[in-house]
Amino acid sequence: MSSVRSAPDPVELEQLHASGRFREVLDRFEGLEPDEVRTQVPESLFLAASSAARLGQLEAAARWADWALQGFLDRDDSSGALKATNLMGAVDFECGRIGRAELRFGDARQLARRLGDHLMVARTTNNLANIAHLQGKVERALRLYRSALAAFEAAGDCRGAAETLHNLALRFQQLGALRDATHAADQAIQRAERCRRPALLALCLAGGAGIEIERQDFTAAAAKLDWAEALARTADDPLLELEVDRLRALIQLHIGQAERAAQAAAEVGRAADAQGSALVAAEAACIRALALRSLRQTEPAAVERARGLEALTRLGAADLVERFELDWDERAPPEPGAA
């Protein structure tokens, strides 16, 4: 006979979530049947969804966020509906459902403006900038990031400012503006340190490491990744740990350890597929393809190349497709008889 579990206490869930104890939030739902979970108050469902997303349990996050949204709408709670809609967009983005994510973020921004919630306007603007970034819409992405950053800075929100600066750094990196990218990444790390949020600092450090790789300072990149990995484990954030592992594979590729890079990228790809993280899986396939090409394993490299390109194209990641193709051409083996 199964033991009867009482309904999770929303106040306790809020305290656990605020302190980053996301697994403990989900533990409070163990033993409940799906129908029992669905009938919880929407605040509890939202906290469960947010916790599941942070732990890489994306299918569960999408399901619980949808239930939370329905609960908020049923009682005409616009603020709750705003949070749930934005979270659903974030889960869609992570899973590679980019068109749906863009619609969610757009709806959330309109609702935030109607409610006069300036911080959520900034947050959803940052999220829309991420989509523009992925799609290679340079001017739109920069404009949206700067708008979001100004709003976060005006409100004194160090978390939002750190996230936006991190994203802005990635945008500058893709443009080849490494001085601007480094400055934005350093600013992101400083603000993240002020917030005392391990996962946020790990994210910003990983972004900084990616820029160090671009600058070919692999020692500095590795140091940032070591720090980021420790913080990601402290925060119990498996998606961040995956990103750290992906960047380590990229370092191995750059320093000529192609065999190790291919193996590491394969492991990252499998883990990303299992968690439903579409972009990380696509980027891992690209790293593996480049490593196999360096090893002159022509057919396996072509298979991974096709997989990576198909995934990036499905995501609408025009800039990443272009960059991967350039890297692929650079690693072409010499023609027979070439000096």
C-alpha positions as CSV (number, residue, x, y, z in Angstrom):
1,M,0.0,0.0,0.0
2,S,1.4,3.4,-1.0
3,S,1.7,6.1,1.6
4,V,-0.5,9.1,1.3
5,R,1.4,12.3,0.8
6,S,0.1,15.7,1.8
7,A,-0.1,18.5,-0.7
8,P,3.2,20.5,-1.0
9,D,3.2,23.7,1.0
10,P,3.6,26.7,-1.4
11,V,5.4,28.8,1.2
12,E,8.0,26.0,1.8
13,L,8.4,25.5,-1.9
14,E,9.0,29.2,-2.4
15,Q,11.7,29.2,0.3
16,L,13.4,26.1,-1.2
17,H,13.3,27.5,-4.7
18,A,14.7,30.9,-3.6
19,S,17.6,29.2,-2.0
20,G,18.3,27.1,-5.1
21,R,17.3,23.8,-3.6
22,F,15.5,22.7,-6.7
23,R,15.7,18.9,-6.1
24,E,14.0,19.4,-2.8
25,V,11.2,21.3,-4.5
26,L,10.6,18.3,-6.7
27,D,11.0,15.9,-3.8
28,R,7.8,17.4,-2.3
29,F,5.8,16.1,-5.2
30,E,7.0,12.5,-5.0
31,G,4.3,10.0,-4.2
32,L,1.6,12.1,-5.8
33,E,-0.3,10.8,-8.8
34,P,-0.4,13.0,-11.9
35,D,-4.0,14.0,-11.3
36,E,-3.0,15.0,-7.7
37,V,-0.1,17.1,-9.0
38,R,-2.3,18.8,-11.6
39,T,-4.7,20.0,-8.9
40,Q,-2.1,21.8,-6.8
41,V,-2.3,25.6,-6.6
42,P,-0.6,27.2,-9.7
43,E,2.1,28.8,-7.6
44,S,3.3,25.3,-6.5
45,L,3.1,24.0,-10.1
46,F,5.1,27.0,-11.4
47,L,7.8,26.4,-8.8
48,A,8.0,22.8,-9.7
49,A,8.2,23.7,-13.4
50,S,10.9,26.2,-12.8
51,S,12.9,23.7,-10.7
52,A,12.5,21.0,-13.3
53,A,13.8,23.3,-16.0
54,R,16.8,24.2,-13.8
55,L,17.6,20.5,-13.4
56,G,17.3,19.8,-17.1
57,Q,14.0,17.9,-16.8
58,L,12.5,19.8,-19.7
59,E,9.5,17.6,-20.5
60,A,8.3,17.7,-16.9
61,A,9.0,21.5,-16.9
62,A,6.8,22.0,-20.0
63,R,4.0,19.9,-18.6
64,W,3.9,21.6,-15.1
65,A,4.3,25.1,-16.6
66,D,1.3,24.5,-18.8
67,W,-0.7,23.3,-15.8
68,A,0.4,26.4,-13.9
69,L,-0.6,28.7,-16.7
70,Q,-4.1,27.1,-16.9
71,G,-4.5,27.5,-13.1
72,F,-3.5,31.2,-13.3
73,L,-5.8,31.9,-16.2
74,D,-8.7,30.1,-14.4
75,R,-8.5,32.5,-11.5
76,D,-7.7,35.5,-13.7
77,D,-4.2,36.0,-12.3
78,S,-2.4,38.0,-15.0
79,S,0.9,38.2,-13.0
80,G,1.1,34.5,-12.6
81,A,0.1,33.9,-16.2
82,L,3.0,36.2,-17.2
83,K,5.6,34.2,-15.3
84,A,4.3,30.9,-16.6
85,T,4.2,32.0,-20.2
86,N,7.8,33.3,-20.0
87,L,8.9,30.0,-18.5
88,M,7.2,28.0,-21.2
89,G,9.0,30.1,-23.7
90,A,12.3,29.4,-22.0
91,V,11.7,25.7,-22.1
92,D,10.6,25.8,-25.7
93,F,13.8,27.7,-26.6
94,E,16.0,25.1,-24.8
95,C,14.2,22.3,-26.6
96,G,14.7,23.9,-30.0
97,R,11.1,24.9,-30.5
98,I,12.2,28.4,-31.6
99,G,9.1,29.6,-33.3
100,R,6.9,28.7,-30.4
101,A,9.4,30.3,-28.0
102,E,9.3,33.5,-29.9
103,L,5.5,33.6,-29.7
104,R,5.5,32.9,-26.0
105,F,8.1,35.6,-25.3
106,G,6.2,38.1,-27.4
107,D,2.9,37.4,-25.6
108,A,4.7,37.6,-22.3
109,R,6.2,41.0,-23.2
110,Q,2.9,42.4,-24.3
111,L,1.3,41.2,-21.0
112,A,4.2,42.7,-19.0
113,R,3.7,46.0,-20.6
114,R,0.0,46.0,-19.9
115,L,0.7,45.2,-16.3
116,G,3.4,47.8,-16.0
117,D,5.9,45.1,-14.9
118,H,9.1,46.7,-16.1
119,L,11.4,44.0,-14.9
120,M,9.4,41.3,-16.8
121,V,9.4,43.6,-19.9
122,A,13.2,43.6,-19.6
123,R,13.4,39.9,-19.1
124,T,11.2,39.0,-22.0
125,T,13.1,41.6,-24.2
126,N,16.3,39.8,-23.3
127,N,14.7,36.5,-24.2
128,L,13.6,37.8,-27.6
129,A,17.1,39.1,-28.1
130,N,18.4,35.6,-27.6
131,I,16.2,34.4,-30.4
132,A,17.3,37.2,-32.7
133,H,20.9,36.3,-31.8
134,L,20.3,32.7,-32.7
135,Q,18.7,33.6,-36.0
136,G,21.6,35.9,-37.0
137,K,19.5,39.1,-36.8
138,V,22.5,41.2,-35.6
139,E,21.0,44.7,-35.3
140,R,17.8,43.5,-33.7
141,A,19.6,41.4,-31.2
142,L,21.9,44.2,-30.2
143,R,19.1,46.7,-29.9
144,L,17.0,44.4,-27.7
145,Y,20.0,43.4,-25.5
146,R,20.8,47.1,-24.9
147,S,17.2,47.9,-24.1
148,A,17.0,45.1,-21.6
149,L,20.3,46.0,-20.0
150,A,19.3,49.6,-19.5
151,A,16.1,48.5,-17.8
152,F,17.8,46.0,-15.5
153,E,20.5,48.6,-14.6
154,A,17.9,51.2,-13.9
155,A,16.1,48.8,-11.6
156,G,19.3,47.7,-9.8
157,D,18.6,44.1,-10.9
158,C,22.1,42.5,-10.9
159,R,20.8,39.1,-12.0
160,G,19.1,40.4,-15.1
161,A,22.0,42.7,-15.9
162,A,24.5,39.8,-15.6
163,E,22.4,37.6,-17.8
164,T,22.0,40.3,-20.5
165,L,25.7,41.2,-20.4
166,H,26.5,37.5,-20.8
167,N,24.3,37.3,-23.8
168,L,25.6,40.5,-25.3
169,A,29.2,39.1,-24.9
170,L,28.2,36.1,-26.9
171,R,26.7,38.3,-29.6
172,F,29.9,40.4,-29.8
173,Q,32.0,37.2,-30.0
174,Q,30.0,36.0,-33.0
175,L,30.6,39.3,-34.7
176,G,34.4,38.9,-34.1
177,A,34.4,42.0,-31.8
178,L,36.5,40.3,-29.2
179,R,37.5,43.4,-27.2
180,D,33.8,44.3,-26.7
181,A,33.0,40.7,-26.0
182,T,35.7,40.4,-23.3
183,H,34.5,43.7,-21.7
184,A,30.9,42.6,-21.6
185,A,31.8,39.1,-20.3
186,D,34.0,40.6,-17.5
187,Q,31.1,43.0,-16.6
188,A,28.7,40.0,-16.5
189,I,31.0,38.0,-14.2
190,Q,31.3,41.0,-11.8
191,R,27.6,41.4,-11.5
192,A,27.0,37.7,-11.1
193,E,29.5,37.7,-8.2
194,R,27.5,40.4,-6.6
195,C,24.3,38.4,-6.8
196,R,25.8,35.4,-5.0
197,R,24.0,33.0,-7.3
198,P,26.3,30.0,-8.2
199,A,24.5,29.0,-11.3
200,L,24.5,32.5,-12.7
201,L,28.2,33.0,-12.0
202,A,28.9,29.6,-13.7
203,L,26.9,30.7,-16.7
204,C,28.9,33.9,-17.0
205,L,32.2,32.2,-16.5
206,A,31.4,29.6,-19.2
207,G,30.6,32.5,-21.5
208,G,33.9,34.2,-20.7
209,A,35.7,30.9,-21.3
210,G,34.2,30.7,-24.8
211,I,35.6,34.1,-25.6
212,E,39.1,33.1,-24.2
213,I,38.9,30.1,-26.6
214,E,38.2,32.5,-29.4
215,R,41.3,34.5,-28.4
216,Q,43.3,31.3,-28.2
217,D,44.1,31.8,-24.5
218,F,43.3,28.2,-23.6
219,T,44.9,28.4,-20.2
220,A,42.6,31.2,-19.1
221,A,39.6,29.4,-20.7
222,A,40.4,26.2,-18.8
223,A,40.7,28.1,-15.5
224,K,37.3,29.7,-16.0
225,L,35.8,26.3,-16.9
226,D,37.2,24.7,-13.7
227,W,35.6,27.5,-11.6
228,A,32.3,27.2,-13.6
229,E,32.2,23.4,-13.2
230,A,32.6,23.6,-9.5
231,L,29.8,26.2,-9.2
232,A,27.5,24.3,-11.6
233,R,27.8,21.2,-9.4
234,T,27.2,23.3,-6.3
235,A,24.0,24.6,-8.0
236,D,23.1,21.1,-9.2
237,D,22.7,22.4,-12.7
238,P,23.3,19.6,-15.2
239,L,22.7,21.8,-18.3
240,L,25.4,24.1,-17.2
241,E,27.7,21.1,-16.6
242,L,27.0,20.0,-20.1
243,E,28.0,23.4,-21.5
244,V,31.3,23.3,-19.6
245,D,32.0,19.8,-21.0
246,R,31.2,21.1,-24.5
247,L,33.6,24.0,-24.2
248,R,36.3,21.6,-22.9
249,A,35.8,19.5,-26.0
250,L,36.2,22.6,-28.0
251,I,39.5,23.4,-26.3
252,Q,40.7,19.9,-27.1
253,L,39.8,20.4,-30.7
254,H,41.8,23.7,-30.9
255,I,45.0,22.3,-29.2
256,G,45.2,19.3,-31.5
257,Q,43.7,16.6,-29.3
258,A,41.2,15.6,-31.9
259,E,40.6,12.1,-30.7
260,R,39.8,13.3,-27.2
261,A,37.6,16.1,-28.6
262,A,35.6,13.6,-30.7
263,Q,35.0,11.3,-27.7
264,A,34.1,14.2,-25.4
265,A,31.7,15.8,-27.9
266,A,30.0,12.4,-28.4
267,E,29.4,12.1,-24.7
268,V,28.1,15.7,-24.5
269,G,25.8,15.0,-27.5
270,R,24.3,11.9,-25.9
271,A,23.7,13.7,-22.6
272,A,22.2,16.7,-24.4
273,D,19.9,14.4,-26.4
274,A,18.7,12.7,-23.2
275,Q,17.9,16.0,-21.6
276,G,16.3,17.5,-24.7
277,S,18.8,20.3,-25.0
278,A,18.7,20.9,-28.7
279,L,21.3,23.6,-29.2
280,V,24.0,21.9,-27.1
281,A,23.4,18.6,-28.9
282,A,23.8,20.4,-32.3
283,E,26.9,22.2,-31.3
284,A,28.4,19.0,-29.9
285,A,27.7,17.2,-33.2
286,C,29.6,20.1,-35.0
287,I,32.6,19.7,-32.7
288,R,32.7,15.9,-33.2
289,A,32.4,16.4,-37.0
290,L,35.4,18.8,-37.0
291,A,37.4,16.5,-34.8
292,L,36.7,13.5,-37.0
293,R,37.7,15.5,-40.1
294,S,41.0,16.4,-38.5
295,L,41.5,12.7,-37.9
296,R,40.8,12.0,-41.6
297,Q,37.8,9.8,-40.7
298,T,35.9,11.0,-43.7
299,E,32.7,9.1,-43.6
300,P,31.9,9.4,-39.8
301,A,32.8,13.1,-40.1
302,A,30.3,13.6,-42.9
303,V,27.6,11.9,-40.9
304,E,28.2,14.2,-37.9
305,R,28.4,17.2,-40.2
306,A,25.0,16.4,-41.7
307,R,23.6,15.9,-38.2
308,G,24.9,19.1,-36.9
309,L,23.9,21.2,-39.9
310,E,20.4,19.7,-39.9
311,A,19.9,20.5,-36.2
312,L,21.3,24.0,-36.5
313,T,19.2,24.7,-39.6
314,R,16.1,23.4,-37.8
315,L,16.9,25.9,-34.9
316,G,17.3,28.7,-37.4
317,A,20.8,29.3,-36.2
318,A,22.1,31.0,-39.4
319,D,25.3,32.4,-37.8
320,L,26.3,29.1,-36.3
321,V,25.7,27.3,-39.6
322,E,27.9,29.8,-41.4
323,R,30.6,29.6,-38.8
324,F,30.6,25.8,-38.8
325,E,30.9,25.7,-42.6
326,L,34.0,28.0,-42.4
327,D,35.6,25.8,-39.7
328,W,34.8,22.7,-41.8
329,D,36.5,24.2,-44.9
330,E,39.6,25.2,-42.8
331,R,40.0,21.6,-41.6
332,A,39.9,20.1,-45.1
333,P,42.7,17.6,-45.6
334,P,45.3,18.6,-48.2
335,E,44.8,17.5,-51.7
336,P,46.9,14.4,-52.8
337,G,50.3,15.6,-53.9
338,A,50.0,18.9,-52.2
339,A,53.2,20.2,-50.5
